[in-house]
Amino acid sequence: MSARTSAGETGTARNPGPAPECPEPENPVLRYLRRDRLPHIWCAGCGIGTSVNCFARAVDACGIPLDRLAVVSGIGCTGRVAGYLRLDSFHTTHGRAIPFATGLKLGNPSLKVVVYSGDGDLAAIGGNHLIHAARRNVDLTVICVNNFTYGMTGGQVAPTTPLEAVATTTPYGNLEEPFNLCHLADSAGAVYVARWTTYHVRQLQKSITRALRKRGFSFVEVLSPCPTLYGRRNRVGDGLTMQRIFKERAVVKNGVATRETSFDLRGHGPIPVGDFIDRDRPAFLERYNAHMARVLGDQFVPYGDIGVDEIAEADRFAGPEG
């Protein structure tokens, strides 16, 4: 074999040519999105889209049939999530996402119902509904994206805005103590309570998965950057800078008492994150059925009983015209 032939063969081995075309794998999140509504309205650096990615992957991990899942949102930047998800979704009035979701769950107990909204919608005008749904232990999963401000309506002070932070309604600094949302949900009776940031995407996805599988009222707080209104006014920096704050200051404290999970976003102390509460107690419908069975005995038919044919029951009450 000549040197020329050997060199040619060696050259061919080193340059095998272009690889055969392979189909590009589809992003697993896309099947959960209404692609005709993209691009979204969220600002560059906002963390809401990241939370949606984690939510979609959690739904995928749970294997929930999409026709058995409903998402309810209120008003605000996070409230727009319902419009981008390819699910049965409701974009409700301000502060009323939880009562809408409660009615939906009680009207069709076989549905998995998720409330997806922001700190202003859920903890301010909707705060009364939040604590009472947790107290009743209604079987809902609540995802609260906390960006420390009212983002969509102009950057007003919110129930989670840190002390001394500047907002359109507090130009000289906020003087009201912010809520610790996890402690609030825990104190009101939620059976699962967790907090993560949009930096902790793997942990957030797993936490939402656990919340979806939990029976009763579960609450997941997602700390998220708002670089346009909160960050700019308070000279925090862009979304990447806020993510760096989450990375450097977050401390995982799984199982810690929620009264010990307060933090000051403007300070330099730790930001506690983790799965704080995971306990069991009867959900609202379980307690209702047990109570009414004791009172009425054999006359009572359990509501939401999986042994009841829902279609047949609906036909029975529909009348001759359907």
Residue frames as qw, qx, qy, qz and C-alpha x, y, z in Angstrom:
[[0.000, 0.892, 0.453, 0.000, 0.00, 0.00, 0.00],
 [0.435, 0.472, -0.014, 0.766, 1.47, 3.33, -1.06],
 [0.225, -0.257, -0.420, 0.841, 1.98, 6.28, 1.25],
 [0.230, -0.067, -0.234, -0.942, -0.41, 8.30, -0.91],
 [0.544, -0.327, -0.673, -0.380, -3.14, 5.68, -0.49],
 [0.481, -0.358, -0.662, 0.450, -2.59, 5.48, 3.25],
 [0.078, -0.147, -0.189, 0.968, -2.75, 9.24, 3.58],
 [0.366, -0.168, -0.421, -0.813, -5.92, 9.37, 1.53],
 [0.572, -0.377, -0.721, -0.103, -7.57, 6.69, 3.63],
 [0.375, -0.308, -0.528, 0.697, -6.49, 8.45, 6.80],
 [0.080, 0.021, -0.047, -0.995, -7.86, 11.73, 5.52],
 [0.485, -0.288, -0.579, -0.589, -11.18, 10.11, 4.72],
 [0.545, -0.383, -0.710, 0.229, -11.41, 8.63, 8.22],
 [0.250, -0.269, -0.357, 0.859, -10.78, 12.00, 9.81],
 [0.285, 0.229, -0.054, -0.929, -13.39, 13.75, 7.65],
 [0.265, 0.243, 0.933, 0.021, -16.36, 11.41, 7.37],
 [0.090, -0.351, -0.516, -0.776, -18.57, 14.20, 5.96],
 [0.408, -0.294, 0.148, -0.851, -21.81, 15.63, 7.32],
 [0.178, 0.057, 0.921, -0.343, -23.72, 13.52, 9.85],
 [0.123, -0.436, -0.787, -0.419, -27.16, 12.28, 8.81],
 [0.267, -0.383, 0.039, -0.883, -29.93, 14.70, 9.73],
 [0.226, -0.286, -0.876, 0.316, -31.72, 13.91, 12.98],
 [0.228, -0.738, -0.446, -0.452, -35.13, 15.32, 13.90],
 [0.064, 0.381, -0.428, 0.817, -34.80, 18.05, 16.48],
 [0.268, -0.392, -0.842, 0.255, -36.47, 16.95, 19.74],
 [0.192, -0.710, -0.319, -0.598, -39.49, 19.05, 20.65],
 [0.028, -0.306, 0.523, -0.795, -39.36, 21.11, 23.81],
 [0.232, -0.339, -0.907, 0.091, -41.61, 19.21, 26.27],
 [0.029, 0.419, 0.430, -0.799, -43.11, 22.49, 27.47],
 [0.159, 0.103, -0.415, -0.890, -44.52, 23.49, 24.07],
 [0.271, -0.328, -0.850, -0.311, -47.45, 21.07, 24.19],
 [0.241, -0.591, -0.646, 0.420, -48.77, 22.97, 27.21],
 [0.085, -0.450, -0.016, 0.889, -48.64, 26.41, 25.54],
 [0.492, 0.762, 0.408, -0.104, -50.97, 28.25, 23.20],
 [0.567, -0.140, 0.322, 0.745, -48.29, 29.00, 20.66],
 [0.223, 0.658, 0.472, 0.543, -50.59, 31.23, 18.62],
 [0.284, -0.936, -0.199, -0.058, -50.52, 33.70, 21.53],
 [0.657, -0.454, 0.146, 0.584, -46.75, 33.98, 21.63],
 [0.436, 0.186, -0.571, 0.670, -44.66, 36.06, 22.04],
 [0.402, -0.650, -0.601, 0.236, -45.77, 36.83, 25.58],
 [0.007, -0.914, -0.112, -0.390, -46.12, 40.26, 27.15],
 [0.704, -0.660, -0.049, 0.258, -43.62, 39.79, 30.00],
 [0.100, 0.944, -0.314, -0.036, -40.58, 42.03, 30.17],
 [0.705, 0.410, -0.508, 0.278, -37.02, 40.86, 29.56],
 [0.176, 0.341, -0.684, 0.620, -35.64, 39.51, 32.83],
 [0.671, -0.280, 0.160, -0.667, -39.07, 38.76, 34.32],
 [0.102, -0.262, 0.950, -0.135, -39.27, 35.40, 36.08],
 [0.710, 0.159, 0.339, -0.596, -42.90, 34.52, 35.35],
 [0.750, 0.437, -0.399, -0.295, -42.01, 32.64, 32.17],
 [0.232, 0.387, -0.860, 0.236, -39.48, 30.59, 34.12],
 [0.428, -0.044, 0.698, -0.573, -42.17, 29.64, 36.62],
 [0.792, 0.328, 0.007, -0.515, -44.47, 28.56, 33.76],
 [0.548, 0.460, -0.696, -0.065, -41.69, 26.34, 32.41],
 [0.026, -0.227, 0.878, -0.420, -41.36, 24.68, 35.82],
 [0.613, 0.130, 0.435, -0.647, -45.13, 24.29, 36.11],
 [0.768, 0.395, -0.290, -0.412, -45.45, 22.66, 32.70],
 [0.428, 0.376, -0.814, 0.111, -42.68, 20.20, 33.51],
 [0.263, -0.115, 0.769, -0.571, -44.34, 19.41, 36.85],
 [0.750, 0.246, 0.161, -0.593, -47.65, 18.68, 35.12],
 [0.676, 0.440, -0.558, -0.194, -45.77, 16.48, 32.68],
 [0.151, 0.322, -0.875, 0.330, -44.10, 14.61, 35.56],
 [0.467, 0.024, 0.620, -0.629, -47.46, 14.05, 37.28],
 [0.016, 0.109, 0.908, 0.404, -49.04, 12.72, 34.09],
 [0.305, 0.459, 0.536, -0.640, -52.26, 14.63, 34.70],
 [0.359, 0.485, 0.685, 0.408, -54.61, 14.32, 31.68],
 [0.116, 0.029, 0.067, 0.991, -54.99, 17.80, 30.23],
 [0.380, -0.431, -0.478, -0.665, -58.77, 17.48, 30.11],
 [0.637, -0.577, -0.503, 0.091, -58.78, 16.95, 33.90],
 [0.497, -0.284, -0.187, 0.798, -56.70, 20.02, 34.71],
 [0.091, 0.881, 0.334, 0.321, -57.88, 23.62, 35.00],
 [0.474, -0.075, -0.203, 0.854, -55.92, 26.79, 35.75],
 [0.099, -0.902, -0.408, -0.102, -57.46, 29.91, 37.27],
 [0.475, 0.045, -0.118, 0.871, -55.68, 33.27, 37.34],
 [0.061, -0.822, -0.394, 0.407, -56.52, 36.71, 38.63],
 [0.354, 0.921, 0.053, 0.153, -55.43, 40.13, 37.37],
 [0.362, -0.815, 0.387, 0.233, -51.82, 41.21, 36.96],
 [0.269, 0.628, -0.682, -0.258, -48.67, 40.13, 35.14],
 [0.157, -0.151, 0.973, -0.082, -48.89, 36.61, 36.56],
 [0.573, 0.369, 0.517, -0.517, -52.61, 36.58, 35.87],
 [0.543, 0.585, -0.339, -0.498, -51.79, 36.43, 32.17],
 [0.181, -0.306, 0.932, 0.069, -50.47, 32.90, 32.62],
 [0.582, 0.304, 0.688, -0.310, -53.95, 31.44, 32.12],
 [0.576, 0.714, 0.012, -0.398, -54.10, 32.85, 28.61],
 [0.263, 0.665, -0.669, -0.202, -50.86, 31.19, 27.51],
 [0.327, -0.193, 0.916, -0.126, -51.57, 27.67, 28.78],
 [0.489, 0.051, -0.641, -0.589, -53.26, 25.21, 26.42],
 [0.130, -0.210, -0.911, 0.331, -55.59, 24.07, 29.17],
 [0.249, -0.763, -0.531, -0.272, -59.07, 24.86, 30.39],
 [0.411, -0.107, -0.308, 0.851, -58.22, 28.19, 31.96],
 [0.125, -0.867, -0.471, -0.102, -60.00, 31.15, 33.49],
 [0.327, 0.197, -0.147, 0.912, -58.72, 34.74, 33.66],
 [0.271, -0.702, -0.657, 0.049, -60.93, 36.04, 36.44],
 [0.084, -0.914, -0.077, -0.390, -61.61, 39.34, 38.17],
 [0.243, 0.592, -0.524, 0.563, -59.07, 40.97, 40.48],
 [0.228, -0.360, 0.685, -0.591, -58.54, 39.08, 43.72],
 [0.794, 0.008, 0.238, -0.560, -61.18, 36.47, 42.92],
 [0.489, 0.386, -0.758, -0.194, -59.09, 33.63, 41.51],
 [0.004, 0.116, -0.933, 0.342, -59.44, 31.45, 44.61],
 [0.525, 0.244, 0.535, -0.615, -63.24, 31.72, 44.96],
 [0.671, 0.448, -0.329, -0.491, -63.61, 31.00, 41.23],
 [0.370, 0.348, -0.861, 0.008, -61.34, 27.98, 41.67],
 [0.259, -0.028, 0.812, -0.523, -63.24, 26.85, 44.76],
 [0.678, 0.337, 0.213, -0.618, -66.51, 26.88, 42.84],
 [0.610, 0.472, -0.560, -0.304, -64.90, 25.00, 39.97],
 [0.155, 0.271, -0.925, 0.216, -63.50, 22.33, 42.30],
 [0.387, 0.118, 0.715, -0.571, -66.75, 21.87, 44.19],
 [0.679, 0.424, -0.011, -0.599, -68.75, 21.81, 40.96],
 [0.872, 0.357, -0.329, -0.060, -66.47, 19.13, 39.46],
 [0.625, -0.684, 0.375, -0.033, -64.48, 17.44, 42.24],
 [0.923, 0.074, 0.266, 0.267, -62.64, 15.16, 39.81],
 [0.468, 0.812, -0.080, 0.338, -60.74, 18.13, 38.34],
 [0.642, -0.292, -0.145, 0.694, -57.26, 19.11, 39.46],
 [0.098, 0.941, 0.232, 0.226, -57.62, 22.89, 39.92],
 [0.620, -0.111, -0.101, 0.770, -54.61, 25.22, 40.06],
 [0.010, -0.981, -0.177, 0.085, -54.64, 28.89, 41.02],
 [0.681, 0.074, 0.121, 0.719, -51.78, 30.78, 39.37],
 [0.042, 0.933, 0.212, 0.289, -51.47, 34.47, 40.26],
 [0.412, 0.492, -0.326, 0.694, -49.33, 37.17, 41.85],
 [0.338, -0.200, -0.631, 0.669, -48.70, 38.49, 45.34],
 [0.188, 0.023, 0.089, -0.978, -50.88, 41.55, 44.86],
 [0.593, -0.124, -0.480, -0.634, -53.85, 39.64, 43.48],
 [0.688, -0.206, -0.696, 0.013, -53.67, 36.79, 46.02],
 [0.502, -0.253, -0.564, 0.605, -52.54, 38.54, 49.20],
 [0.032, 0.053, 0.140, -0.988, -54.06, 42.03, 48.95],
 [0.570, 0.020, -0.101, -0.815, -57.52, 42.24, 47.38],
 [0.800, -0.004, -0.532, -0.277, -57.62, 38.43, 47.39],
 [0.123, 0.382, -0.775, 0.488, -56.10, 37.94, 50.83],
 [0.612, -0.129, 0.430, -0.652, -59.39, 37.12, 52.55],
 [0.909, 0.222, -0.156, -0.315, -60.08, 34.33, 50.06],
 [0.505, 0.476, -0.689, 0.209, -56.53, 32.99, 50.49],
 [0.117, -0.312, 0.762, -0.555, -56.74, 32.51, 54.24],
 [0.712, 0.015, 0.368, -0.598, -60.25, 31.04, 54.21],
 [0.846, 0.337, -0.352, -0.216, -59.53, 28.56, 51.42],
 [0.364, 0.399, -0.768, 0.344, -56.50, 27.43, 53.43],
 [0.388, -0.208, 0.603, -0.665, -58.62, 27.26, 56.60],
 [0.845, 0.148, 0.139, -0.495, -61.21, 25.10, 54.84],
 [0.419, -0.326, 0.806, 0.261, -58.46, 23.03, 53.23],
 [0.731, 0.575, 0.099, -0.354, -60.08, 23.23, 49.81],
 [0.800, -0.052, 0.477, 0.361, -58.29, 20.86, 47.44],
 [0.439, 0.898, 0.004, 0.041, -56.45, 23.51, 45.39],
 [0.735, -0.106, 0.073, 0.666, -52.86, 24.09, 44.34],
 [0.065, 0.990, 0.100, -0.077, -51.95, 27.78, 44.60],
 [0.702, 0.086, 0.087, 0.701, -48.83, 29.08, 42.84],
 [0.081, -0.971, -0.163, 0.157, -48.05, 32.63, 43.91],
 [0.647, 0.356, 0.012, 0.674, -45.39, 34.50, 41.92],
 [0.358, -0.863, -0.189, 0.304, -44.06, 37.14, 44.32],
 [0.580, 0.420, 0.079, 0.693, -42.27, 39.99, 42.54],
 [0.377, -0.390, -0.368, 0.755, -42.74, 42.47, 45.43],
 [0.093, 0.290, -0.062, -0.951, -44.83, 44.95, 43.45],
 [0.598, 0.591, 0.469, -0.272, -47.93, 45.53, 41.33],
 [0.430, -0.200, 0.553, 0.685, -46.19, 45.09, 38.00],
 [0.264, 0.468, 0.695, 0.478, -49.00, 45.47, 35.47],
 [0.066, -0.880, -0.461, -0.095, -50.76, 48.47, 36.98],
 [0.181, 0.897, -0.081, 0.395, -47.77, 50.75, 37.45],
 [0.555, 0.247, -0.550, 0.574, -45.55, 49.57, 40.29],
 [0.466, -0.679, 0.059, -0.565, -47.66, 50.41, 43.34],
 [0.150, -0.413, 0.797, -0.415, -46.72, 49.15, 46.81],
 [0.732, -0.089, -0.593, -0.323, -47.83, 45.57, 47.40],
 [0.786, -0.571, 0.045, -0.234, -48.36, 43.39, 50.51],
 [0.927, -0.141, 0.045, 0.346, -44.88, 41.93, 50.00],
 [0.388, 0.793, -0.134, 0.450, -42.98, 45.13, 49.14],
 [0.668, -0.148, -0.436, 0.585, -39.95, 45.38, 51.48],
 [0.297, -0.859, -0.236, 0.345, -39.70, 48.12, 54.08],
 [0.193, -0.724, 0.213, 0.628, -38.31, 51.40, 52.69],
 [0.441, 0.157, 0.684, 0.559, -38.60, 50.19, 49.07],
 [0.186, 0.369, -0.090, -0.906, -39.70, 52.83, 46.57],
 [0.282, 0.430, 0.832, 0.207, -42.95, 52.37, 44.66],
 [0.034, 0.465, 0.368, 0.804, -45.23, 54.74, 42.76],
 [0.481, -0.724, -0.337, -0.362, -47.46, 54.99, 45.84],
 [0.680, -0.681, -0.026, 0.271, -44.53, 55.17, 48.29],
 [0.545, 0.750, -0.131, 0.351, -42.09, 57.60, 46.63],
 [0.124, -0.776, 0.479, -0.392, -40.34, 58.18, 49.98],
 [0.198, 0.260, -0.924, 0.199, -40.13, 54.50, 50.83],
 [0.660, -0.354, -0.564, -0.348, -42.54, 51.85, 52.10],
 [0.166, -0.438, 0.589, -0.659, -43.32, 52.03, 55.82],
 [0.852, -0.149, 0.087, -0.495, -45.65, 48.98, 56.02],
 [0.429, -0.361, 0.828, -0.005, -44.38, 45.59, 57.18],
 [0.532, 0.250, -0.618, -0.521, -44.59, 43.05, 54.34],
 [0.922, -0.139, 0.130, -0.336, -46.37, 39.73, 54.62],
 [0.133, -0.365, 0.915, 0.111, -44.43, 36.52, 55.01],
 [0.695, 0.110, -0.304, -0.642, -46.73, 34.63, 52.63],
 [0.569, 0.081, -0.818, 0.027, -45.53, 31.18, 53.62],
 [0.062, -0.051, -0.739, 0.669, -46.17, 31.90, 57.31],
 [0.486, 0.110, 0.091, -0.862, -49.59, 33.31, 56.42],
 [0.712, 0.102, -0.537, -0.441, -50.58, 30.21, 54.42],
 [0.437, 0.052, -0.847, 0.298, -49.23, 27.89, 57.11],
 [0.107, 0.044, 0.580, -0.806, -51.02, 29.73, 59.92],
 [0.593, 0.119, -0.056, -0.794, -54.29, 29.63, 57.99],
 [0.801, -0.043, 0.523, -0.287, -54.07, 25.85, 57.60],
 [0.652, 0.569, -0.426, -0.265, -52.40, 24.96, 54.28],
 [0.946, -0.227, 0.231, 0.001, -51.19, 21.34, 54.23],
 [0.788, 0.103, 0.199, 0.574, -48.23, 21.98, 51.92],
 [0.025, 0.991, -0.013, -0.131, -46.18, 25.19, 51.89],
 [0.777, -0.043, 0.221, 0.588, -42.98, 25.85, 49.95],
 [0.142, 0.951, -0.068, -0.266, -40.89, 28.73, 48.66],
 [0.731, -0.016, 0.356, 0.583, -38.32, 28.80, 45.87],
 [0.077, 0.718, -0.151, -0.675, -36.92, 31.41, 43.54],
 [0.767, 0.614, 0.021, -0.183, -36.82, 31.47, 39.76],
 [0.140, 0.696, -0.704, -0.024, -33.12, 30.67, 40.07],
 [0.354, -0.214, 0.888, -0.199, -33.94, 27.30, 41.68],
 [0.612, 0.200, -0.367, -0.671, -35.68, 25.80, 38.66],
 [0.487, 0.052, -0.871, -0.046, -35.14, 22.12, 39.48],
 [0.067, -0.152, -0.778, 0.605, -36.25, 22.50, 43.07],
 [0.406, 0.218, 0.129, -0.878, -39.24, 24.60, 42.02],
 [0.591, 0.124, -0.609, -0.515, -40.35, 22.01, 39.48],
 [0.404, -0.069, -0.893, 0.186, -40.15, 19.23, 42.09],
 [0.079, 0.178, 0.577, -0.794, -41.99, 21.36, 44.64],
 [0.533, 0.182, -0.126, -0.817, -44.85, 22.11, 42.23],
 [0.550, 0.057, -0.798, -0.241, -44.99, 18.38, 41.43],
 [0.218, -0.149, -0.843, 0.469, -45.41, 17.59, 45.13],
 [0.265, 0.212, 0.302, -0.891, -48.03, 20.33, 45.48],
 [0.570, 0.130, -0.443, -0.680, -50.04, 18.94, 42.55],
 [0.551, -0.036, -0.833, -0.042, -50.00, 15.46, 44.11],
 [0.062, -0.049, -0.699, 0.711, -50.97, 16.72, 47.57],
 [0.241, -0.604, -0.699, -0.298, -54.61, 16.44, 48.62],
 [0.324, -0.769, -0.381, 0.399, -55.83, 19.65, 50.23],
 [0.168, 0.985, 0.024, 0.021, -54.73, 23.28, 50.05],
 [0.776, -0.139, 0.122, 0.603, -51.12, 23.58, 48.85],
 [0.083, 0.991, 0.016, -0.106, -49.24, 26.84, 48.48],
 [0.769, 0.019, 0.163, 0.618, -46.02, 27.45, 46.53],
 [0.003, -0.951, 0.009, 0.308, -44.42, 30.89, 46.64],
 [0.764, 0.307, 0.203, 0.529, -42.11, 31.73, 43.74],
 [0.225, -0.794, 0.045, 0.564, -39.77, 34.68, 44.33],
 [0.637, 0.499, 0.419, 0.411, -39.31, 36.38, 40.96],
 [0.307, -0.223, 0.087, 0.921, -37.47, 39.41, 39.57],
 [0.286, 0.857, 0.428, 0.026, -39.39, 42.45, 38.37],
 [0.553, -0.116, 0.115, 0.817, -36.56, 44.42, 36.78],
 [0.141, 0.558, 0.400, 0.713, -38.79, 46.98, 35.05],
 [0.335, -0.774, -0.193, -0.502, -40.74, 48.41, 37.98],
 [0.741, -0.667, -0.023, 0.080, -39.33, 47.11, 41.26],
 [0.814, -0.092, 0.095, 0.565, -35.73, 46.68, 40.17],
 [0.379, 0.544, 0.147, 0.735, -35.36, 49.96, 38.29],
 [0.293, -0.842, -0.105, -0.440, -37.00, 52.12, 40.96],
 [0.724, -0.676, 0.132, 0.010, -34.96, 50.56, 43.74],
 [0.246, 0.805, -0.539, -0.023, -31.72, 50.48, 41.73],
 [0.833, -0.256, 0.488, -0.050, -31.38, 46.74, 42.14],
 [0.105, -0.408, 0.755, 0.502, -30.37, 46.18, 38.55],
 [0.590, 0.176, -0.501, -0.608, -31.69, 43.99, 35.76],
 [0.923, -0.156, -0.079, -0.343, -33.22, 40.54, 35.97],
 [0.798, 0.247, -0.468, 0.290, -29.84, 38.83, 35.91],
 [0.089, 0.452, -0.521, 0.718, -28.67, 40.90, 38.87],
 [0.663, -0.318, 0.235, -0.636, -31.77, 39.92, 40.84],
 [0.957, 0.044, -0.273, -0.092, -31.20, 36.28, 39.96],
 [0.525, 0.382, -0.559, 0.515, -27.66, 36.64, 41.31],
 [0.324, -0.435, 0.421, -0.727, -29.14, 37.93, 44.58],
 [0.905, -0.148, 0.008, -0.399, -31.33, 34.84, 44.79],
 [0.851, 0.258, -0.420, 0.180, -28.34, 32.60, 44.05],
 [0.359, 0.415, -0.543, 0.636, -26.03, 34.16, 46.62],
 [0.268, -0.324, 0.447, -0.790, -28.47, 34.74, 49.46],
 [0.831, -0.159, -0.232, -0.480, -30.91, 31.82, 49.26],
 [0.076, -0.350, 0.882, -0.307, -30.48, 29.21, 52.00],
 [0.636, -0.161, -0.653, -0.379, -32.37, 25.91, 51.81],
 [0.201, -0.212, 0.701, -0.650, -34.19, 25.23, 55.09],
 [0.551, -0.185, -0.696, -0.422, -36.52, 22.32, 54.46],
 [0.588, -0.431, -0.680, 0.083, -38.94, 21.71, 57.33],
 [0.229, 0.006, -0.387, 0.893, -38.14, 24.92, 59.19],
 [0.026, 0.672, 0.631, -0.387, -40.96, 26.68, 61.06],
 [0.334, 0.662, 0.400, 0.539, -42.47, 29.27, 58.72],
 [0.262, -0.955, -0.128, 0.059, -42.27, 31.97, 61.40],
 [0.548, -0.586, 0.343, 0.488, -38.51, 31.74, 60.85],
 [0.609, 0.293, 0.539, 0.503, -38.67, 32.26, 57.07],
 [0.141, 0.963, 0.163, -0.159, -39.00, 36.05, 56.91],
 [0.663, -0.008, 0.214, 0.717, -36.37, 37.94, 54.92],
 [0.066, 0.857, 0.051, -0.509, -35.45, 41.45, 53.83],
 [0.759, 0.509, 0.274, 0.299, -34.89, 41.63, 50.09],
 [0.217, 0.928, -0.114, 0.281, -33.15, 45.01, 50.48],
 [0.528, -0.753, 0.391, -0.033, -30.79, 43.75, 53.17],
 [0.333, 0.591, -0.733, -0.051, -27.91, 41.30, 53.13],
 [0.531, -0.252, 0.733, -0.343, -29.29, 38.43, 55.20],
 [0.145, -0.005, 0.958, 0.249, -30.32, 34.97, 54.03],
 [0.613, 0.083, -0.179, -0.765, -33.46, 34.28, 52.02],
 [0.448, -0.097, 0.867, -0.198, -34.92, 31.02, 53.38],
 [0.644, 0.243, -0.418, -0.593, -36.24, 28.68, 50.68],
 [0.020, 0.152, -0.984, 0.090, -37.38, 25.08, 50.73],
 [0.544, -0.372, -0.647, -0.383, -40.30, 22.79, 51.44],
 [0.126, -0.386, 0.500, -0.765, -41.48, 24.12, 54.79],
 [0.579, -0.024, 0.538, -0.612, -44.77, 22.34, 55.53],
 [0.509, 0.092, -0.747, -0.417, -46.04, 18.90, 54.49],
 [0.262, -0.012, 0.797, -0.543, -48.82, 17.52, 56.67],
 [0.235, -0.268, -0.826, -0.436, -52.15, 15.77, 56.30],
 [0.262, 0.255, 0.610, -0.703, -55.65, 16.66, 57.37],
 [0.408, 0.504, 0.759, 0.055, -59.06, 16.04, 55.74],
 [0.084, 0.109, 0.373, 0.918, -59.77, 18.15, 52.68],
 [0.372, 0.049, 0.176, -0.910, -62.98, 20.17, 52.60],
 [0.709, 0.028, -0.411, -0.573, -65.10, 17.65, 50.69],
 [0.520, 0.009, -0.831, 0.196, -63.85, 14.75, 52.81],
 [0.015, -0.079, -0.624, 0.777, -64.86, 16.57, 55.97],
 [0.507, 0.069, -0.057, -0.857, -68.20, 17.57, 54.43],
 [0.689, 0.020, -0.633, -0.351, -69.04, 14.02, 53.38],
 [0.403, -0.034, -0.822, 0.402, -68.02, 12.56, 56.74],
 [0.147, 0.074, 0.449, -0.878, -70.07, 15.13, 58.66],
 [0.597, 0.081, -0.162, -0.782, -73.20, 14.79, 56.53],
 [0.615, 0.016, -0.777, -0.135, -73.00, 10.98, 56.64],
 [0.199, -0.086, -0.775, 0.594, -73.03, 11.16, 60.45],
 [0.296, 0.159, 0.272, -0.902, -75.99, 13.55, 60.46],
 [0.663, 0.238, -0.172, -0.688, -78.14, 11.98, 57.70],
 [0.668, -0.134, 0.726, -0.098, -77.00, 8.39, 57.76],
 [0.502, 0.146, 0.779, 0.345, -78.03, 6.20, 54.83],
 [0.364, 0.832, 0.395, -0.138, -80.06, 9.01, 53.27],
 [0.019, -0.873, 0.282, 0.398, -76.88, 10.87, 52.35],
 [0.865, 0.402, 0.137, 0.265, -75.14, 10.28, 49.03],
 [0.540, -0.518, 0.148, 0.647, -71.49, 11.38, 49.27],
 [0.390, 0.899, 0.009, -0.197, -70.79, 14.38, 47.07],
 [0.224, 0.774, -0.578, -0.125, -68.03, 13.83, 44.58],
 [0.775, -0.211, 0.592, -0.067, -68.14, 10.08, 45.15],
 [0.078, 0.465, -0.727, -0.499, -66.02, 8.41, 42.47],
 [0.254, 0.163, 0.953, 0.034, -68.59, 5.60, 42.34],
 [0.387, 0.677, 0.422, -0.463, -71.24, 7.97, 40.99],
 [0.502, 0.338, 0.548, 0.578, -71.61, 8.18, 37.21],
 [0.064, -0.453, -0.098, 0.884, -71.32, 11.95, 36.65],
 [0.157, 0.024, -0.575, -0.802, -72.75, 11.84, 33.12],
 [0.285, -0.420, -0.844, -0.172, -75.72, 9.74, 34.22],
 [0.212, -0.571, -0.527, 0.592, -76.37, 12.10, 37.12],
 [0.018, 0.317, -0.159, -0.935, -76.20, 15.11, 34.83],
 [0.234, -0.152, -0.732, -0.622, -78.64, 13.47, 32.39],
 [0.249, -0.477, -0.827, 0.163, -81.01, 12.62, 35.23],
 [0.117, -0.648, -0.371, 0.655, -81.31, 16.25, 36.25],
 [0.136, -0.128, 0.410, 0.893, -81.21, 17.72, 32.75],
 [0.515, 0.442, 0.331, -0.656, -84.89, 17.12, 31.95],
 [0.757, 0.402, 0.515, 0.015, -86.46, 15.87, 28.70],
 [0.480, 0.876, -0.034, 0.025, -84.78, 18.55, 26.57],
 [0.828, 0.094, -0.136, 0.535, -81.29, 17.78, 27.85]]
